[in-house]
Amino acid sequence: MFAIIETCGKQYKVSEGDVIRTDLLESEVGSDVTFDRVILAGSGDDLKVGAPTVEGASVTGTVLRQAKDKKILVFRYKPKKRVRKLTGHRQRFAEIKITKINVA
């Protein structure tokens, strides 16, 4: 069984036991997280497609860790003008292990 969930404006295809990396969520490490926006759920011929979401379906996961990703360097310049700017960015993320998929 698999499901497609939406969180933080992104969609993820998940099944039980998968570990996904999402944007940072407001929850503690080790706590359970429930995703209610399930777009598609099922397996094989028993597929439920939501319009826009599947009613009564939810996906439960456990937060494994919260950290920062590798640094991305952003270099902007204007040629022939001696204008240069170097900035860095580290995106924060949460790793979540999917424990259960509920389809009503």
ZIHUBEL-V497076 format. One record per residue. N is the residue number from 0. RES is the residue in three letters. SS is DSSP state (h for helix, s for strand, l for the rest). D_FIRST is the distance of its C-alpha to the first C-alpha in Angstrom with 1 decimal. Layout:
# ZIHUBEL-V497076
n=[N & N]
res=[RES & RES]
ss=[SS & SS]
d_first=[D_FIRST & D_FIRST]
This chain:
# ZIHUBEL-V497076
n=[0 & 1 & 2 & 3 & 4 & 5 & 6 & 7 & 8 & 9 & 10 & 11 & 12 & 13 & 14 & 15 & 16 & 17 & 18 & 19 & 20 & 21 & 22 & 23 & 24 & 25 & 26 & 27 & 28 & 29 & 30 & 31 & 32 & 33 & 34 & 35 & 36 & 37 & 38 & 39 & 40 & 41 & 42 & 43 & 44 & 45 & 46 & 47 & 48 & 49 & 50 & 51 & 52 & 53 & 54 & 55 & 56 & 57 & 58 & 59 & 60 & 61 & 62 & 63 & 64 & 65 & 66 & 67 & 68 & 69 & 70 & 71 & 72 & 73 & 74 & 75 & 76 & 77 & 78 & 79 & 80 & 81 & 82 & 83 & 84 & 85 & 86 & 87 & 88 & 89 & 90 & 91 & 92 & 93 & 94 & 95 & 96 & 97 & 98 & 99 & 100 & 101 & 102 & 103]
res=[MET & PHE & ALA & ILE & ILE & GLU & THR & CYS & GLY & LYS & GLN & TYR & LYS & VAL & SER & GLU & GLY & ASP & VAL & ILE & ARG & THR & ASP & LEU & LEU & GLU & SER & GLU & VAL & GLY & SER & ASP & VAL & THR & PHE & ASP & ARG & VAL & ILE & LEU & ALA & GLY & SER & GLY & ASP & ASP & LEU & LYS & VAL & GLY & ALA & PRO & THR & VAL & GLU & GLY & ALA & SER & VAL & THR & GLY & THR & VAL & LEU & ARG & GLN & ALA & LYS & ASP & LYS & LYS & ILE & LEU & VAL & PHE & ARG & TYR & LYS & PRO & LYS & LYS & ARG & VAL & ARG & LYS & LEU & THR & GLY & HIS & ARG & GLN & ARG & PHE & ALA & GLU & ILE & LYS & ILE & THR & LYS & ILE & ASN & VAL & ALA]
ss=[l & s & s & s & s & s & s & l & l & s & s & s & s & s & s & l & l & l & s & s & s & s & s & l & l & l & l & l & l & l & l & s & s & s & s & l & l & s & s & s & s & s & s & l & l & s & s & s & s & l & l & l & l & l & l & l & l & s & s & s & s & s & s & s & s & s & s & s & l & l & l & s & s & s & s & s & s & s & l & l & l & l & s & s & s & s & s & s & s & l & l & s & s & s & s & s & s & s & s & s & s & s & l & l]
d_first=[0.0 & 3.8 & 7.0 & 10.6 & 13.1 & 16.9 & 19.3 & 22.9 & 23.0 & 20.3 & 16.8 & 14.1 & 10.7 & 8.8 & 6.2 & 7.6 & 11.0 & 11.7 & 15.2 & 16.1 & 19.7 & 20.7 & 24.2 & 26.0 & 24.9 & 27.4 & 26.1 & 27.4 & 26.0 & 24.1 & 23.4 & 20.1 & 19.0 & 17.2 & 16.0 & 16.7 & 16.6 & 13.1 & 13.8 & 10.7 & 7.5 & 5.3 & 4.7 & 8.2 & 10.9 & 9.4 & 9.3 & 11.3 & 13.6 & 15.9 & 19.6 & 19.7 & 17.0 & 14.7 & 17.0 & 16.0 & 12.7 & 12.9 & 11.5 & 13.7 & 15.0 & 18.3 & 20.9 & 22.0 & 25.0 & 26.8 & 29.1 & 30.8 & 29.9 & 32.6 & 35.6 & 35.7 & 39.3 & 40.4 & 43.8 & 45.5 & 49.0 & 51.5 & 53.4 & 57.2 & 57.2 & 56.6 & 53.7 & 50.8 & 48.2 & 45.7 & 42.9 & 39.9 & 36.6 & 34.0 & 30.7 & 29.4 & 25.7 & 23.3 & 20.7 & 17.7 & 15.3 & 12.0 & 12.1 & 10.0 & 7.9 & 10.0 & 10.0 & 13.5]
